[in-house]
């Protein structure tokens, strides 16, 4: 019995991993009707990097992003589980997305790969840029304690433009770039529209006295129970600042391919009190 168990265990451990199969959607034409047709063409990947045409399509396939030989982005099917989801499809064109923790930020519309697909360059570029693109703004305010009738200034340091080069596991060289092109400030009082600063205005996202992001609160917040005349049920206005990042990558002199936009945000509770003027008479 012991020898049989050992033999079974060795056989289990030595079982090779299943090879990946990939399929592309090829567009054709019916010779009789002239109607457009679509057919999945599949290959089985060998351990030596070669591919063999498959006569039958695998029963279960998952969408994946890859690249054509010129570095342009494309989609295909694979037998390996992926995190990509097809949002919509029209023939060989799909809108595909992936949830990376802040919503589906990698969504894109692409054509099917033209041949055996290359690497998922979009995800490689995202992995390189992620630590910058998901960083929350560091909000600063002046004054630290707000007062009704006194302007409050809000600002945050705008990150520098990111430029870099990376080499994929298969040797593809990518240029990547990312930059903030818009800032949105929500004052949190539900009565004022958010302030939007576009790329040409970001140099004015600074503090007192020359900053472009300032606001006049008209109602104090309630930091104690039972106070009247307060903004209801908040200890501080939820001031939110969002950066909108644009990001892209390219291979060689080919066109840039967008990754973004991505909009990380941060919120600060901002207490506002009021100054009451009293007139006292003497004598």
Wavefront OBJ file of the C-alpha trace (Angstrom):
o trace
v 0.000 0.000 0.000
v 2.776 2.459 0.906
v 4.589 1.844 -2.391
v 1.381 2.333 -4.321
v 0.740 5.685 -2.579
v 4.281 6.898 -3.262
v 3.944 5.900 -6.908
v 0.656 7.750 -7.194
v 2.116 10.844 -5.532
v 5.126 10.921 -7.840
v 2.850 10.573 -10.829
v 0.709 13.461 -9.542
v 3.659 15.760 -8.959
v 5.134 14.983 -12.345
v 1.919 15.754 -14.234
v 2.738 18.574 -16.643
v 0.794 21.843 -16.651
v -1.801 22.146 -19.358
v -0.614 24.080 -22.398
v -2.332 27.345 -23.208
v -4.517 27.605 -26.277
v -5.187 30.972 -27.926
v -7.836 31.922 -30.462
v -8.428 34.976 -32.620
v -11.624 36.021 -34.374
v -11.057 36.077 -38.120
v -13.456 37.964 -40.371
v -14.435 36.396 -43.689
v -17.159 36.368 -46.309
v -19.689 33.725 -47.279
v -18.925 32.848 -50.935
v -22.587 32.232 -51.730
v -24.424 35.056 -49.914
v -21.617 37.559 -49.563
v -22.481 37.973 -45.878
v -19.696 38.740 -43.398
v -18.693 35.727 -41.296
v -16.633 35.355 -38.133
v -14.608 32.278 -37.233
v -12.377 31.489 -34.267
v -8.913 30.330 -35.325
v -7.038 28.565 -32.512
v -3.467 27.526 -31.778
v -1.938 25.389 -29.032
v 1.199 26.885 -27.463
v 4.185 24.561 -27.198
v 6.819 24.658 -24.445
v 9.418 25.656 -27.063
v 7.510 28.793 -28.057
v 5.949 27.313 -31.186
v 2.222 27.195 -31.978
v 0.224 24.395 -33.605
v -3.116 24.978 -35.336
v -6.004 23.283 -33.487
v -8.740 21.482 -35.393
v -11.363 22.020 -32.669
v -12.016 25.054 -30.496
v -11.486 24.659 -26.711
v -14.779 24.449 -24.783
v -14.001 27.302 -22.351
v -12.266 30.543 -23.349
v -11.544 33.831 -21.582
v -10.895 37.272 -23.131
v -7.371 38.675 -22.980
v -5.505 41.691 -24.309
v -2.361 41.324 -26.359
v -0.493 43.039 -29.152
v 0.076 42.692 -32.873
v 3.586 42.530 -34.336
v 3.615 46.349 -34.735
v 2.862 46.828 -31.027
v -0.760 47.892 -31.574
v -3.243 46.642 -29.009
v -5.660 43.804 -29.777
v -7.816 41.186 -28.047
v -8.026 37.402 -28.259
v -9.357 34.314 -26.469
v -7.289 32.139 -24.145
v -7.853 29.000 -22.097
v -6.147 30.639 -19.100
v -8.358 32.458 -16.595
v -8.037 36.260 -16.855
v -9.480 39.290 -15.082
v -10.674 40.884 -18.318
v -14.392 41.177 -19.043
v -16.002 41.944 -22.404
v -18.403 44.834 -21.904
v -19.738 44.827 -25.471
v -18.873 43.258 -28.811
v -19.533 44.063 -32.460
v -17.972 41.489 -34.758
v -14.210 41.613 -34.257
v -14.425 44.777 -32.129
v -14.884 44.607 -28.354
v -14.985 46.983 -25.445
v -13.049 45.189 -22.721
v -12.328 46.181 -19.130
v -10.579 45.118 -15.940
v -11.320 46.151 -12.369
v -8.084 47.187 -10.615
v -9.585 48.406 -7.352
v -10.908 51.856 -8.294
v -13.486 50.755 -10.823
v -12.903 49.529 -14.351
v -10.109 51.890 -15.317
v -8.404 49.864 -18.012
v -11.415 49.694 -20.312
v -10.688 50.107 -24.005
v -12.198 49.355 -27.404
v -9.989 47.242 -29.685
v -10.009 45.004 -32.737
v -9.226 41.301 -32.636
v -5.565 40.330 -33.004
v -4.417 39.804 -36.579
v -2.358 36.706 -35.780
v -0.815 34.867 -32.857
v -1.024 37.509 -30.109
v 1.906 39.022 -28.297
v 2.101 40.341 -24.733
v -0.505 42.333 -22.830
v 1.400 45.609 -23.048
v -1.412 47.669 -21.499
v -1.178 45.729 -18.243
v 2.627 45.976 -18.254
v 2.393 49.755 -18.604
v -0.266 49.922 -15.856
v 1.897 47.892 -13.470
v 4.732 50.377 -14.044
v 2.558 53.480 -13.491
v 0.152 52.194 -10.832
v 1.951 53.553 -7.760
v 1.654 57.089 -9.138
v -1.801 56.834 -10.695
v -3.484 55.577 -7.515
v -1.743 57.947 -5.074
v -4.238 60.182 -3.253
v -3.815 63.984 -3.321
v -2.443 65.474 -0.100
v -4.931 68.233 0.696
v -3.896 71.471 2.395
v -6.218 74.254 3.568
v -5.912 77.819 4.810
v -7.034 78.662 7.399
v -6.948 75.285 9.134
v -10.132 76.257 11.014
v -12.748 77.793 8.719
v -15.005 80.708 9.516
v -18.172 81.895 7.826
v -17.569 85.002 5.759
v -13.840 84.254 5.419
v -12.438 82.709 2.242
v -11.025 79.188 2.547
v -8.171 78.208 0.200
v -7.551 74.608 -0.822
v -4.568 73.210 -2.701
v -2.398 70.113 -3.192
v 0.951 69.561 -4.855
v 0.501 68.510 -8.495
v 2.736 65.508 -9.309
v 5.338 65.961 -12.023
v 4.816 64.393 -15.426
v 5.977 60.760 -15.463
v 8.084 59.471 -18.331
v 9.831 56.130 -18.453
v 10.958 53.164 -20.493
v 10.498 49.515 -19.599
v 11.307 46.204 -21.215
v 8.734 43.418 -21.208
v 9.613 39.796 -20.331
v 9.813 39.046 -24.057
v 12.056 42.006 -24.810
v 9.518 44.539 -26.112
v 10.590 48.098 -25.235
v 7.764 50.396 -24.161
v 7.698 54.136 -23.599
v 5.213 55.138 -20.913
v 3.939 58.530 -19.850
v 1.382 59.972 -17.447
v 0.346 63.450 -16.382
v -2.382 65.236 -14.402
v -4.583 67.237 -16.769
v -7.454 68.207 -14.465
v -8.181 68.890 -10.788
v -11.668 68.882 -9.274
v -12.470 70.400 -5.864
v -15.795 69.561 -4.240
v -16.458 71.937 -1.325
v -18.847 69.510 0.384
v -21.634 71.977 1.153
v -24.097 70.576 -1.427
v -24.967 74.109 -2.569
v -21.964 74.907 -4.741
v -20.850 73.185 -7.946
v -17.394 71.591 -7.808
v -14.503 73.720 -9.040
v -12.787 72.283 -12.130
v -9.255 73.390 -13.026
v -8.033 72.327 -16.459
v -4.444 71.644 -17.456
v -3.655 75.257 -18.389
v -4.917 76.421 -14.961
v -3.077 73.967 -12.718
v -0.301 76.469 -12.013
v -2.863 78.407 -9.977
v -3.756 75.453 -7.742
v -1.794 77.019 -4.887
v -2.633 78.412 -1.486
v -3.407 81.846 -0.087
v -3.425 84.549 -1.405
v -3.053 83.818 -5.147
v -4.655 80.401 -5.438
v -7.604 79.783 -7.756
v -9.364 77.308 -5.428
v -11.123 79.288 -2.709
v -14.612 79.246 -1.273
v -16.816 81.227 1.088
v -18.801 79.077 3.522
v -22.047 80.656 4.707
v -23.045 78.160 7.410
v -21.070 76.810 10.335
v -20.741 73.086 10.968
v -22.130 71.347 14.045
v -19.325 70.032 16.224
v -21.562 69.894 19.298
v -24.969 68.330 19.857
v -27.908 70.663 20.074
v -26.411 73.657 18.274
v -28.766 75.541 15.985
v -28.124 77.295 12.690
v -25.546 74.701 11.627
v -24.924 72.712 8.485
v -26.824 69.558 9.456
v -25.175 66.621 11.152
v -21.559 67.114 10.141
v -18.530 68.042 12.214
v -16.784 69.320 9.096
v -17.535 69.879 5.437
v -16.212 66.915 3.357
v -13.796 68.747 1.057
v -12.711 66.406 -1.761
v -9.861 66.889 -4.222
v -9.517 64.656 -7.280
v -6.635 64.431 -9.747
v -7.440 63.228 -13.248
v -4.466 61.382 -14.708
v -3.997 60.694 -18.395
v -1.648 57.795 -19.160
v -0.396 56.126 -22.318
v 2.277 53.857 -23.779
v 3.778 53.120 -27.187
v 6.211 50.766 -28.894
v 8.889 52.422 -31.031
v 7.502 55.204 -33.222
v 3.969 53.757 -33.267
v 1.011 55.772 -32.026
v 0.476 56.319 -28.305
v -2.186 54.050 -26.757
v -4.257 55.501 -23.909
v -4.509 53.733 -20.548
v -6.370 56.356 -18.525
v -8.050 58.403 -17.390
v -7.694 57.511 -13.701
v -9.026 59.815 -10.969
v -7.749 59.168 -7.415
v -9.240 61.434 -4.747
v -8.904 62.359 -1.085
v -11.368 63.898 1.377
v -10.737 66.190 4.343
v -13.280 67.064 7.062
v -13.162 70.872 7.307
v -14.768 72.463 10.402
v -16.326 75.908 9.970
v -17.340 78.211 12.831
v -18.814 81.663 12.775
v -17.615 84.983 14.056
v -20.288 86.914 15.904
v -19.871 90.658 16.275
v -21.121 92.105 19.506
v -21.571 95.799 20.214
v -21.116 96.745 23.835
v -21.843 100.114 25.274
v -20.171 101.567 28.319
v -21.119 104.274 30.656
l 1 2 3 4 5 6 7 8 9 10 11 12 13 14 15 16 17 18 19 20 21 22 23 24 25 26 27 28 29 30 31 32 33 34 35 36 37 38 39 40 41 42 43 44 45 46 47 48 49 50 51 52 53 54 55 56 57 58 59 60 61 62 63 64 65 66 67 68 69 70 71 72 73 74 75 76 77 78 79 80 81 82 83 84 85 86 87 88 89 90 91 92 93 94 95 96 97 98 99 100 101 102 103 104 105 106 107 108 109 110 111 112 113 114 115 116 117 118 119 120 121 122 123 124 125 126 127 128 129 130 131 132 133 134 135 136 137 138 139 140 141 142 143 144 145 146 147 148 149 150 151 152 153 154 155 156 157 158 159 160 161 162 163 164 165 166 167 168 169 170 171 172 173 174 175 176 177 178 179 180 181 182 183 184 185 186 187 188 189 190 191 192 193 194 195 196 197 198 199 200 201 202 203 204 205 206 207 208 209 210 211 212 213 214 215 216 217 218 219 220 221 222 223 224 225 226 227 228 229 230 231 232 233 234 235 236 237 238 239 240 241 242 243 244 245 246 247 248 249 250 251 252 253 254 255 256 257 258 259 260 261 262 263 264 265 266 267 268 269 270 271 272 273 274 275 276 277 278 279 280 281 282 283
